[in-house]
């Protein structure tokens, strides 16, 4: 395994991060325990979860993923071996079963305390805002929704002051953002600097070979402001494994069970790009999954690559991608596809 540090901290994390979004829905607690055991054995010390999980979110399964992780900590005593990240859910109809209102001191405090209880821990290594409390182009929205976006942005100072209090008492070690824009990220960074508060050290946004929009502004923010990307959906919800090519829809896959979640990755342009990337992988004697993950692993603005799996065979392949180094020739071939079919999946 390869390791790096969360920017501006002494927290060492594996370059591969174990995603947990399916636990409690597609995966049982027993299967989740097996995944965590294996990942830790392979040197993966960074786990990412959220109070929202599993996804699709519902009132019936709310926070079950955190409970599963907490049960594993209680059973194994492995809390100290894991760098644990979780998130407070943003507002909107999708989360009305969790709470009402925007990010504020009351809601953040409630969320932190709830996660601590479910995870059976007294501290969180990284605490993230799951998505902005304002209209942004995320979750399949390609362009800024200026006609419907609210004019009211978050109270960045109140949010940072609240999180800073948890950092000062040791409850939270570091804070991060997710699904943010360059403007939103800079608002948090500037407010933290002006008021001498804990600054965000990571941003968890979607990134894959068919969705490289992070490079439009955010990658520069990452590198110049030292805020690392935690790349999620590096396989574009499994589309970049090639399993949905030629009209296939494997039984038990997310595309089969929850087609709306992968729809944004399934356009004609995306599928054509996937076919071309698959040809590059075949030429190099590796799988499309390995090519897709290895590409993300080597990017200079990526702190960690969040992988997820429902099957152990997938997990092993995903973690194994850390040992694959792509040649300059292969990277040029990938860039040629990207130039011909740029960012086909919003």
LUMDOLUM-330117 format. One line per 4 residues: number of its first residue (from 1); their letters; for each residue x, y, z of N, C-alpha, C. Coordinates in steps of 0.02 Angstrom, whole numbers. Example, Ala and Ser with C-alpha at 12.3 -4.5 7.8 and 13.67 -1.06 7.14 Angstrom:
2
1) as) 660,-284,390,615,-225,390,660,-165,390 ~ 642,-112,354,684,-53,357,645,2,394
This chain:
346
1) xxxx) 42,-60,0,0,0,0,44,63,0 ~ 19,115,-29,53,179,-28,15,226,19 ~ 52,272,49,22,316,99,39,389,84 ~ -3,432,109,9,504,106,-20,534,170
5) xxxx) -19,598,176,-48,631,235,-105,676,214 ~ -155,680,256,-206,730,244,-171,798,247 ~ -180,841,197,-143,903,194,-145,943,259 ~ -88,972,277,-82,1015,336,-96,978,401
9) xxxx) -88,911,401,-96,872,462,-40,821,465 ~ -37,785,521,10,729,527,-27,663,522 ~ -89,665,495,-131,605,489,-113,568,425 ~ -83,508,432,-62,469,375,-118,423,352
13) xxxx) -134,426,288,-189,386,261,-165,347,200 ~ -197,290,188,-182,251,129,-209,286,67 ~ -174,277,11,-196,308,-52,-261,277,-77 ~ -276,217,-54,-341,186,-66,-382,193,-3
17) xxxx) -443,220,-11,-489,229,45,-548,181,35 ~ -569,149,88,-625,102,84,-691,139,90 ~ -730,139,35,-796,168,36,-847,118,64 ~ -901,143,94,-946,100,132,-1019,109,114
21) xxxx) -1034,143,60,-1101,165,43,-1152,108,36 ~ -1129,47,20,-1176,-8,7,-1192,-49,70 ~ -1157,-37,124,-1165,-79,184,-1231,-64,219 ~ -1271,-115,227,-1337,-106,256,-1392,-105,204
25) xxxx) -1371,-108,141,-1419,-111,86,-1400,-169,40 ~ -1349,-159,-2,-1326,-214,-45,-1283,-264,-7 ~ -1251,-242,46,-1208,-286,86,-1234,-294,156 ~ -1229,-354,183,-1248,-368,252,-1193,-346,299
29) xxxx) -1207,-347,363,-1156,-330,412,-1098,-380,409 ~ -1114,-443,400,-1062,-494,395,-1015,-481,336 ~ -1044,-463,279,-1004,-448,220,-962,-385,231 ~ -991,-335,264,-953,-274,279,-894,-289,325
33) xxxx) -905,-332,376,-850,-352,420,-794,-384,380 ~ -812,-427,332,-762,-461,291,-723,-410,250 ~ -757,-361,223,-723,-309,185,-674,-269,228 ~ -696,-250,287,-652,-211,330,-592,-252,353
37) xxxx) -603,-315,370,-548,-358,389,-496,-362,333 ~ -520,-375,273,-474,-384,216,-437,-319,201 ~ -474,-264,199,-444,-199,182,-388,-182,231 ~ -401,-192,295,-351,-176,345,-290,-221,337
41) xxxx) -301,-284,322,-245,-331,310,-201,-308,252 ~ -232,-275,202,-196,-253,143,-165,-183,152 ~ -171,-156,210,-141,-91,224,-186,-32,214 ~ -250,-44,199,-298,11,192,-319,33,262
45) xxxx) -297,92,282,-313,116,350,-363,173,350 ~ -391,190,292,-434,248,284,-503,224,262 ~ -554,235,305,-623,215,290,-665,278,286 ~ -710,280,237,-754,338,229,-827,316,233
49) xxxx) -865,352,273,-936,337,280,-975,403,285 ~ -1039,399,304,-1081,458,311,-1143,439,350 ~ -1171,488,385,-1233,474,421,-1289,455,373 ~ -1286,479,311,-1337,465,261,-1340,392,240
53) xxxx) -1283,358,242,-1277,291,212,-1316,238,251 ~ -1340,185,215,-1325,166,146,-1367,207,96 ~ -1344,204,33,-1377,236,-23,-1404,182,-70 ~ -1467,188,-92,-1514,243,-83,-1533,253,-10
57) xxxx) -1540,316,8,-1556,333,77,-1631,325,90 ~ -1646,305,151,-1716,299,171,-1720,305,247 ~ -1779,320,271,-1789,325,344,-1777,257,377 ~ -1792,203,342,-1786,136,370,-1714,115,379
61) xxxx) -1670,138,335,-1599,117,338,-1553,172,361 ~ -1580,229,380,-1540,287,399,-1485,269,450 ~ -1423,284,431,-1364,277,474,-1345,204,489 ~ -1374,156,454,-1356,86,467,-1283,72,452
65) xxxx) -1254,107,403,-1184,96,386,-1139,115,444 ~ -1152,172,475,-1113,192,534,-1121,141,590 ~ -1181,116,599,-1192,66,652,-1151,3,639 ~ -1147,-18,576,-1109,-78,559,-1035,-67,574
69) xxxx) -1008,-10,557,-938,5,571,-927,7,646 ~ -972,38,683,-966,40,756,-966,-30,786 ~ -1008,-74,760,-1010,-143,785,-944,-179,771 ~ -914,-164,713,-849,-195,696,-795,-170,743
73) xxxx) -796,-105,758,-747,-78,806,-755,-112,874 ~ -818,-121,895,-831,-151,960,-808,-224,961 ~ -817,-259,906,-799,-330,902,-723,-339,898 ~ -690,-297,857,-619,-309,842,-571,-267,883
77) xxxx) -595,-212,910,-549,-166,945,-502,-130,898 ~ -522,-122,834,-477,-94,784,-485,-19,774 ~ -520,16,818,-531,87,806,-466,125,796 ~ -415,111,836,-353,149,833,-313,134,769
81) xxxx) -332,82,733,-296,64,672,-326,97,610 ~ -381,132,618,-419,160,562,-422,235,566 ~ -409,268,509,-423,339,501,-495,343,475 ~ -539,369,515,-611,364,502,-639,432,481
85) xxxx) -672,432,424,-705,493,398,-779,482,394 ~ -818,531,415,-890,529,405,-915,598,386 ~ -981,605,375,-1007,667,348,-1076,683,378 ~ -1090,747,382,-1157,770,398,-1194,780,333
89) xxxx) -1256,755,330,-1296,761,269,-1318,832,258 ~ -1319,854,195,-1345,919,178,-1422,918,179 ~ -1451,975,166,-1524,981,169,-1557,958,104 ~ -1623,964,103,-1662,947,43,-1711,891,56
93) xxxx) -1753,878,7,-1804,826,14,-1775,758,25 ~ -1715,746,-4,-1684,680,1,-1665,663,73 ~ -1658,714,115,-1636,702,184,-1686,727,236 ~ -1748,737,215,-1797,762,263,-1812,713,319
97) xxxx) -1793,648,309,-1802,599,363,-1747,605,415 ~ -1696,646,401,-1641,653,449,-1652,713,494 ~ -1659,773,463,-1672,834,501,-1694,888,452 ~ -1717,943,479,-1736,999,438,-1688,1057,451
101) xxxx) -1684,1102,403,-1641,1160,412,-1572,1151,383 ~ -1535,1204,381,-1469,1206,352,-1415,1189,402 ~ -1353,1190,378,-1296,1182,423,-1295,1240,472 ~ -1301,1225,536,-1295,1276,589,-1268,1240,651
105) xxxx) -1256,1278,704,-1225,1248,763,-1268,1191,792 ~ -1332,1201,796,-1376,1150,824,-1373,1086,782 ~ -1382,1091,717,-1385,1032,674,-1317,997,669 ~ -1263,1035,665,-1197,1005,663,-1182,967,728
109) xxxx) -1198,998,783,-1186,965,848,-1226,901,854 ~ -1289,903,833,-1331,843,835,-1302,788,790 ~ -1279,808,732,-1252,759,685,-1187,727,711 ~ -1142,768,737,-1079,742,763,-1092,694,821
113) xxxx) -1134,713,867,-1148,671,925,-1182,606,904 ~ -1226,608,854,-1258,547,829,-1208,500,797 ~ -1162,527,757,-1112,485,725,-1065,453,776 ~ -1044,492,825,-1001,464,877,-1034,405,912
117) xxxx) -1098,412,928,-1133,358,962,-1139,296,919 ~ -1158,306,857,-1167,247,813,-1101,213,796 ~ -1049,253,788,-983,226,770,-946,199,831 ~ -974,209,890,-945,184,952,-872,208,960
121) xxxx) -865,273,953,-799,305,960,-808,372,994 ~ -753,399,1020,-757,465,1051,-721,518,1010 ~ -699,500,949,-669,549,905,-678,529,832 ~ -676,579,788,-681,569,716,-618,599,684
125) xxxx) -585,561,643,-523,586,612,-536,640,561 ~ -589,632,522,-606,681,470,-682,688,469 ~ -706,750,475,-778,762,473,-793,809,416 ~ -840,788,373,-852,823,310,-925,847,303
129) xxxx) -934,901,266,-1000,925,247,-1018,889,182 ~ -1071,848,182,-1083,802,127,-1098,837,61 ~ -1135,892,63,-1145,933,3,-1168,1002,24 ~ -1160,1052,-18,-1178,1121,1,-1252,1129,14
133) xxxx) -1267,1178,56,-1337,1197,69,-1358,1253,21 ~ -1341,1244,-42,-1360,1292,-93,-1359,1255,-160 ~ -1389,1283,-210,-1390,1250,-275,-1321,1251,-308 ~ -1296,1192,-326,-1232,1187,-362,-1240,1133,-416
137) xxxx) -1191,1132,-461,-1193,1081,-514,-1156,1019,-490 ~ -1194,977,-456,-1168,913,-430,-1222,860,-440 ~ -1203,797,-429,-1250,741,-434,-1285,738,-502 ~ -1247,746,-555,-1274,739,-622,-1297,804,-654
141) xxxx) -1294,859,-617,-1310,924,-647,-1246,951,-679 ~ -1246,957,-745,-1185,975,-780,-1167,1049,-771 ~ -1216,1093,-776,-1203,1165,-774,-1233,1196,-711 ~ -1208,1256,-695,-1232,1290,-635,-1307,1306,-642
145) xxxx) -1348,1285,-594,-1421,1295,-600,-1442,1366,-579 ~ -1421,1415,-619,-1430,1485,-599,-1503,1505,-594 ~ -1548,1470,-630,-1619,1488,-628,-1654,1466,-565 ~ -1627,1414,-533,-1660,1386,-474,-1618,1390,-411
149) xxxx) -1553,1405,-418,-1509,1406,-360,-1530,1462,-312 ~ -1530,1446,-249,-1548,1497,-199,-1495,1551,-196 ~ -1516,1612,-183,-1468,1667,-176,-1431,1664,-109 ~ -1459,1629,-62,-1430,1625,5,-1378,1570,8
153) xxxx) -1317,1588,25,-1264,1538,32,-1257,1519,106 ~ -1215,1471,119,-1206,1448,188,-1176,1503,232 ~ -1188,1497,296,-1155,1540,345,-1087,1508,360 ~ -1039,1523,318,-974,1489,323,-942,1498,391
157) xxxx) -949,1558,420,-916,1572,483,-947,1531,540 ~ -1013,1528,544,-1046,1488,596,-1027,1414,590 ~ -1025,1389,529,-1007,1319,518,-936,1306,542 ~ -890,1349,522,-820,1339,541,-809,1348,615
161) xxxx) -843,1396,645,-836,1406,718,-861,1345,756 ~ -916,1316,733,-943,1256,766,-895,1198,760 ~ -871,1186,699,-824,1131,688,-758,1143,725 ~ -737,1206,728,-675,1222,763,-679,1205,837
165) xxxx) -737,1214,867,-746,1196,938,-735,1121,948 ~ -760,1081,900,-749,1008,905,-676,990,894 ~ -642,1029,850,-571,1017,839,-531,1034,902 ~ -548,1089,933,-512,1111,993,-518,1060,1050
169) xxxx) -576,1029,1057,-583,981,1112,-563,910,1093 ~ -539,901,1031,-513,836,1010,-565,788,983 ~ -628,810,979,-680,766,953,-671,753,878 ~ -649,805,843,-635,800,771,-562,819,761
173) xxxx) -527,778,721,-456,792,708,-447,840,649 ~ -488,833,598,-482,875,538,-550,880,505 ~ -560,932,465,-624,943,432,-616,944,356 ~ -670,928,321,-667,926,248,-733,946,217
177) xxxx) -732,957,152,-791,974,113,-807,917,66 ~ -864,921,33,-882,871,-16,-932,901,-66 ~ -926,880,-129,-970,904,-182,-970,980,-186 ~ -912,1010,-174,-905,1083,-173,-878,1109,-239
181) xxxx) -884,1174,-246,-861,1211,-305,-800,1252,-286 ~ -764,1280,-336,-708,1324,-320,-728,1383,-276 ~ -785,1414,-291,-807,1471,-251,-821,1451,-179 ~ -859,1397,-170,-875,1376,-103,-813,1356,-64
185) xxxx) -767,1321,-96,-706,1301,-62,-666,1362,-39 ~ -659,1411,-83,-621,1470,-64,-655,1510,-9 ~ -722,1510,-8,-757,1544,46,-738,1514,114 ~ -737,1448,117,-718,1415,180,-644,1428,197
189) xxxx) -601,1424,148,-530,1434,161,-515,1505,184 ~ -547,1553,152,-535,1623,170,-564,1639,239 ~ -623,1613,254,-654,1625,320,-611,1594,375 ~ -585,1534,362,-543,1501,412,-479,1541,424
193) xxxx) -450,1568,371,-389,1607,377,-402,1673,414 ~ -456,1706,397,-471,1771,426,-487,1767,500 ~ -515,1711,522,-537,1705,591,-497,1654,631 ~ -441,1631,603,-396,1584,637,-433,1522,661
197) xxxx) -470,1491,615,-508,1431,630,-480,1372,591 ~ -498,1312,612,-478,1252,576,-500,1257,504 ~ -454,1243,458,-471,1249,387,-486,1180,358 ~ -528,1177,306,-538,1113,273,-472,1088,242
201) xxxx) -460,1023,250,-398,994,224,-410,949,164 ~ -473,929,153,-491,885,97,-557,907,67 ~ -568,885,5,-632,894,-27,-649,829,-63 ~ -707,801,-49,-728,738,-78,-777,752,-135
205) xxxx) -751,748,-196,-792,759,-256,-787,700,-303 ~ -835,694,-347,-834,641,-397,-777,652,-447 ~ -742,598,-464,-689,602,-515,-679,534,-545 ~ -679,532,-611,-664,469,-647,-641,487,-717
209) xxxx) -621,438,-756,-597,451,-824,-653,478,-869 ~ -716,467,-851,-770,495,-891,-804,555,-857 ~ -776,576,-800,-802,635,-765,-742,671,-733 ~ -709,712,-773,-649,747,-750,-661,821,-741
213) xxxx) -723,840,-726,-740,911,-718,-703,943,-659 ~ -678,903,-613,-639,930,-557,-579,969,-582 ~ -555,952,-641,-497,987,-669,-514,1057,-693 ~ -578,1075,-697,-598,1142,-717,-602,1186,-655
217) xxxx) -546,1208,-630,-544,1253,-573,-527,1221,-507 ~ -559,1164,-491,-548,1134,-426,-479,1104,-418 ~ -450,1077,-471,-384,1047,-464,-332,1101,-448 ~ -340,1160,-477,-295,1215,-460,-303,1237,-388
221) xxxx) -365,1241,-365,-377,1257,-294,-343,1204,-250 ~ -351,1141,-267,-320,1088,-228,-245,1097,-222 ~ -212,1110,-278,-140,1113,-278,-112,1178,-250 ~ -144,1234,-263,-119,1298,-239,-137,1311,-166
225) xxxx) -195,1284,-144,-218,1296,-76,-205,1236,-31 ~ -178,1183,-57,-160,1122,-19,-222,1093,15 ~ -272,1078,-26,-332,1043,-2,-342,983,-48 ~ -333,923,-21,-328,863,-63,-395,835,-83
229) xxxx) -397,809,-144,-457,776,-168,-462,705,-142 ~ -519,688,-114,-538,619,-100,-586,600,-155 ~ -562,565,-205,-601,551,-265,-653,497,-253 ~ -717,513,-263,-768,461,-256,-796,444,-325
233) xxxx) -826,385,-329,-851,357,-393,-796,355,-446 ~ -736,331,-430,-683,328,-480,-698,277,-535 ~ -746,233,-523,-768,186,-574,-836,206,-602 ~ -857,268,-587,-921,294,-614,-978,245,-599
237) xxxx) -985,228,-534,-1037,182,-512,-1033,114,-547 ~ -971,94,-565,-961,29,-596,-960,30,-672 ~ -979,87,-702,-980,90,-775,-910,80,-804 ~ -859,105,-768,-790,98,-792,-759,31,-775
241) xxxx) -801,-16,-755,-777,-86,-751,-792,-121,-817 ~ -836,-90,-858,-856,-118,-922,-915,-166,-917 ~ -942,-176,-857,-994,-227,-850,-1062,-207,-879 ~ -1070,-143,-896,-1133,-121,-926,-1129,-112,-1002
245) xxxx) -1072,-129,-1031,-1065,-122,-1104,-1111,-171,-1141 ~ -1128,-152,-1202,-1169,-195,-1246,-1237,-212,-1216 ~ -1264,-165,-1177,-1331,-174,-1149,-1335,-220,-1090 ~ -1279,-242,-1064,-1281,-289,-1006,-1301,-252,-943
249) xxxx) -1335,-288,-898,-1354,-262,-833,-1351,-320,-783 ~ -1292,-334,-756,-1283,-392,-713,-1330,-392,-653 ~ -1356,-449,-637,-1401,-457,-580,-1365,-438,-516 ~ -1398,-397,-475,-1369,-376,-412,-1326,-315,-416
253) xxxx) -1311,-291,-476,-1270,-231,-484,-1311,-169,-468 ~ -1277,-113,-454,-1314,-51,-439,-1354,-28,-500 ~ -1326,-39,-559,-1363,-20,-619,-1427,-59,-628 ~ -1427,-120,-605,-1486,-163,-610,-1536,-146,-554
257) xxxx) -1510,-136,-495,-1554,-123,-437,-1578,-51,-433 ~ -1533,-4,-448,-1548,67,-440,-1527,106,-503 ~ -1561,95,-559,-1538,124,-622,-1532,199,-623 ~ -1572,234,-582,-1568,308,-584,-1502,334,-558
261) xxxx) -1468,294,-516,-1405,317,-487,-1348,314,-536 ~ -1353,273,-588,-1299,270,-636,-1318,301,-703 ~ -1378,328,-708,-1402,354,-772,-1356,407,-800 ~ -1328,449,-756,-1286,504,-781,-1220,479,-810
265) xxxx) -1203,416,-797,-1141,388,-823,-1153,344,-885 ~ -1215,340,-908,-1232,290,-958,-1252,320,-1026 ~ -1234,382,-1039,-1249,411,-1104,-1207,379,-1159 ~ -1226,393,-1220,-1190,364,-1277,-1116,383,-1277
269) xxxx) -1102,445,-1261,-1032,467,-1258,-992,430,-1206 ~ -1023,420,-1148,-989,384,-1094,-973,312,-1115 ~ -1022,278,-1144,-1012,208,-1163,-961,201,-1218 ~ -959,249,-1264,-908,248,-1316,-839,258,-1286
273) xxxx) -834,305,-1239,-769,317,-1206,-747,255,-1168 ~ -794,223,-1134,-778,163,-1096,-750,108,-1142 ~ -781,101,-1200,-756,51,-1248,-684,66,-1269 ~ -669,130,-1280,-601,149,-1300,-551,138,-1243
277) xxxx) -573,154,-1182,-529,142,-1125,-517,67,-1114 ~ -569,28,-1127,-562,-44,-1120,-510,-71,-1169 ~ -509,-43,-1229,-459,-64,-1279,-388,-48,-1255 ~ -380,9,-1222,-315,28,-1195,-294,-21,-1140
281) xxxx) -342,-39,-1097,-328,-87,-1043,-308,-154,-1072 ~ -345,-178,-1121,-329,-242,-1152,-260,-242,-1183 ~ -242,-187,-1215,-176,-180,-1246,-121,-186,-1194 ~ -135,-163,-1132,-85,-163,-1080,-89,-225,-1034
285) xxxx) -134,-270,-1050,-139,-331,-1011,-166,-322,-941 ~ -207,-270,-931,-239,-259,-867,-314,-251,-878 ~ -352,-252,-824,-425,-244,-832,-442,-170,-837 ~ -502,-157,-863,-525,-88,-867,-530,-57,-797
289) xxxx) -551,-97,-749,-554,-73,-680,-486,-51,-656 ~ -436,-92,-668,-368,-75,-646,-342,-12,-681 ~ -356,-5,-746,-335,55,-782,-369,117,-753 ~ -434,112,-741,-472,169,-717,-449,193,-648
293) xxxx) -436,145,-604,-415,163,-536,-342,186,-535 ~ -300,152,-573,-229,171,-575,-221,243,-601 ~ -264,262,-649,-261,330,-675,-274,381,-619 ~ -325,368,-579,-341,414,-524,-287,413,-471
297) xxxx) -261,354,-456,-210,348,-403,-149,393,-415 ~ -131,405,-478,-69,439,-493,-77,515,-500 ~ -137,541,-493,-147,613,-503,-118,654,-445 ~ -85,710,-459,-50,748,-407,-96,782,-357
301) xxxx) -159,794,-375,-204,827,-328,-248,779,-289 ~ -239,713,-299,-278,663,-263,-243,641,-200 ~ -276,650,-143,-249,625,-80,-265,552,-70 ~ -326,532,-87,-345,462,-81,-402,447,-129
305) xxxx) -404,385,-152,-452,362,-202,-502,317,-167 ~ -565,338,-164,-616,301,-126,-647,247,-170 ~ -632,185,-153,-659,128,-190,-716,97,-150 ~ -760,63,-185,-815,28,-152,-830,-36,-189
309) xxxx) -854,-86,-154,-868,-150,-186,-924,-185,-149 ~ -961,-225,-187,-1012,-268,-155,-987,-340,-150 ~ -937,-357,-190,-909,-425,-189,-835,-423,-170 ~ -812,-475,-137,-742,-478,-117,-696,-478,-177
313) xxxx) -716,-509,-231,-673,-510,-291,-663,-439,-317 ~ -715,-398,-314,-709,-328,-335,-663,-290,-288 ~ -671,-302,-223,-630,-267,-174,-556,-282,-184 ~ -540,-345,-196,-470,-365,-205,-441,-332,-267
317) xxxx) -480,-330,-321,-456,-298,-383,-446,-224,-372 ~ -493,-192,-338,-489,-120,-327,-428,-101,-285 ~ -418,-137,-230,-360,-122,-187,-295,-136,-224 ~ -295,-189,-264,-235,-208,-301,-213,-156,-353
321) xxxx) -258,-110,-371,-240,-60,-421,-183,-15,-398 ~ -171,-13,-332,-118,31,-306,-50,9,-331 ~ -43,-54,-352,21,-80,-374,32,-73,-449 ~ -15,-42,-484,-9,-34,-557,15,36,-574
325) xxxx) 69,40,-612,96,104,-634,86,110,-709 ~ 51,161,-730,37,171,-801,96,207,-835 ~ 115,183,-893,170,212,-930,149,279,-960 ~ 199,319,-981,184,382,-1014,145,371,-1078
329) xxxx) 161,317,-1113,125,302,-1175,51,288,-1161 ~ 38,249,-1107,-31,234,-1089,-68,297,-1068 ~ -36,340,-1031,-68,403,-1010,-84,446,-1070 ~ -41,446,-1120,-55,484,-1181,-115,456,-1218
333) xxxx) -122,390,-1218,-179,358,-1250,-244,377,-1214 ~ -241,378,-1148,-300,399,-1109,-318,471,-1126 ~ -268,515,-1130,-281,585,-1145,-310,593,-1215 ~ -291,550,-1261,-318,554,-1328,-393,539,-1329
337) xxxx) -414,490,-1289,-485,475,-1283,-521,534,-1250 ~ -491,561,-1199,-521,618,-1163,-529,678,-1209 ~ -480,689,-1253,-484,745,-1300,-541,734,-1350 ~ -551,672,-1370,-603,657,-1419,-673,657,-1388
341) xxxx) -677,633,-1325,-742,629,-1290,-733,658,-1220 ~ -729,723,-1214,-714,753,-1148,-773,752,-1101 ~ -762,725,-1042,-812,728,-988,-883,711,-1010 ~ -895,652,-1036,-962,635,-1060,-1013,622,-1005
345) xx) -989,613,-943,-1035,599,-887,-1034,657,-839 ~ -1089,693,-830,-1089,751,-785,-1082,730,-712
